[in-house]
């Protein structure tokens, strides 16, 4: 078997707590499908037959009841649940399932919505015998107004500095702004080998990684690494250029030996060579190919550890980990599947004006004289007469009484909007009731149990 | 001529004649019927004795003389028509020999095959509806002389040089579908002279159509195919070594299914992999020979052998093959070549041949004083890699492009060329541009030495670079200079075709010596080596 897929669905959605306090992030509806359906669909389309899903017990329960997951996902899902306390990072989770991992892994996060041609990433992994291959995408500005955001203040996202070589495929440098307090310093060895490096900051990490099996084994030895994105990837990128991985003629100096032993023991795991290593070497020697030119070194500069990145510039790649991203994803999600926008079981009266880019879920009831534009309506929602819904996301089981006007808002499941309410850019939490004739603009309406105790 | 011409029984001739006279195409049922009849006839004939055959011989002699005159091999599709005994065409004989009893004694398998082939020929001829003159239809039937003297005449053209024939393409598509290998589609406008060859784009790898955890094709083979199509593994030796390495992994992961024999099942498992690799990049001659060797080794595994034993045996075989044919051969060739390199020599090399680089490095280590001129050509610019390897060793080098070769040749004392394959008629198939170098060197009276291991010797015969070649991605020819890419929209320009040839053939007149691991031989001795090799095997 070539690759095993692992879906990380235990994340808490810490940056969108308003949405996730009742529904765990993997089950948030996007375009009326649970969020984790999208990466699963991607894997299924490409040809995977089995996926290991790491998630919490709650999500596991919800998965079994959600018929959409059962019907649509034909792959075999091996669900592993872990404690919800949130201390487990993604690398810890990988370590947890180390027994199940028999070959190289493809790690996907549950909040990734993309239509990338996955073979581009995997081809880099295969062709160059890489240790790590990942997917990144050019970030797009979010144009929709986010409910609850006062003004146009952009949240200060920590930027990522990604350095790639001239071809744009080899990953040379990766650091987060938070770690670069003194400024960006680049090792001389990197500059000597790759004199031209492009440093990009406007990239979104899709959190899709192809890792060699040796890396998983390495993780079991090094328990200090707990996050793939935060620690493992920068470590691997740095290790490409460390001295011990590159020295071909390892001179046995006595004083260096102990230090080298420590280093090489860590490197040994990462560089597990196949039993036919001399043959591979011979083939590489005889091949008249080099990945760079201009200096005297052989292909890959003789380095055995290689990290590659595929940067998408066209196409959809969205990580749903903030409210803005969630709204954006709802807009774009419809492009990803060919199901009809209006579910067959929805009851829509004829005098309803529905825009083409709206999605209506199953068992909905939409009464007369309503106008639904650019919105997503969840399952089992009731929309009474004379309601105007524009640019909004309505989740499941919501009741909207007559004469409401909802614009640019997010209404979570089982909420009730009283008649004549006027909501602009609001976020209504789970199970909330909006009193009739209410007028709210740019507010987050959640229950008292959500508010922090001071 | 046809003295020994015991031909097919007259019954066959009757059939063929009937078909020709009727001048219509044989339908499938008719063909089946024909086949059944022939089988029955054969059974009958085998019971008859030789006496009848003698009679028929005498009877046929006059027929032979008349037939020979009127026979025109209009349908010989192969260039080589070795001593084929033209059998009496049945048709000129006005009356087919009175149904002389099935006078043929039991026929050898080769003759039966030949008969079948001849029958197919006839069918094809009738289909093409040659102007009713059946005399023109060559029925090439083999005589009864010992089969070792005869070569089967009708050789089918390999499919990879018949791309413009839609039937061949359909057959290929069907075959790939059966093996569950995706079909790679051609790209771009092909220059008309080369429209019979495949032309693929590097930006559309075959892995697009392969499921990601590839289950049908072993992952090592997928990786190899990808590396071939992207050019990461390039060069005849490297490709063969990488192929054998991948096969080792396949064999390691192989388990014999129940009720199957390893010797047969493993060969069948390898066939789709080879088709896949062929789709990624057409196989080279050296790879073909390596594959033949492996298949032979696998088929020779006795059924008594346990699976583990068999697998380890195969691994050892592969290691031995690589060791003997590539590593040791390189050493032997280096040793012979060093005798040819004297101090003060100026050696010209072209492109990046792993063997030539090895030779030069060895010679340098043996403290020969020489300098090297590396000639390079677009679009591959492999000479840069050769340059790097030589300069790294400390050899003083000069670098020119192939357009300057006639300028630089007066300085050169010897030319060393690598080969992709050596063909059976002495022609050298190598990177495009090699024949030019050899030609110019000949004009300047500079000796040209070709270095080639024996495992690259190929039984094909070619006299030009058109019939069989490889077309690389035409987009490689596009350059961007000063921000402008002139050929960016070449596909929109009507009647503009970009041609990126990979190989060309050098005639043996331009090559002075071939240095192989068997010694230094003239170019014309290649068929001898091939014959000796075949006898060995």
Interface residues (C-beta under 8 A of the other chain):
Chain A: X1 X2 X3 X4 X5 X46 X47 X48 X49 X106 X117 X118 X119 X122 X123 X126 X127 X128 X129 X274 X276 X279 X280 X282 X283 X284 X285 X286 X287 X288 X289 X290 X293 X296
Chain B: X205 X207 X208 X210 X211 X212 X213 X214 X215 X219 X222 X223 X226 X227 X230 X231 X232 X233 X234 X235 X237 X238 X239 X241 X242 X244 X245 X248 X249 X322 X326 X327 X351 X352 X354 X382 X384 X385 X386 X388 X391 X392
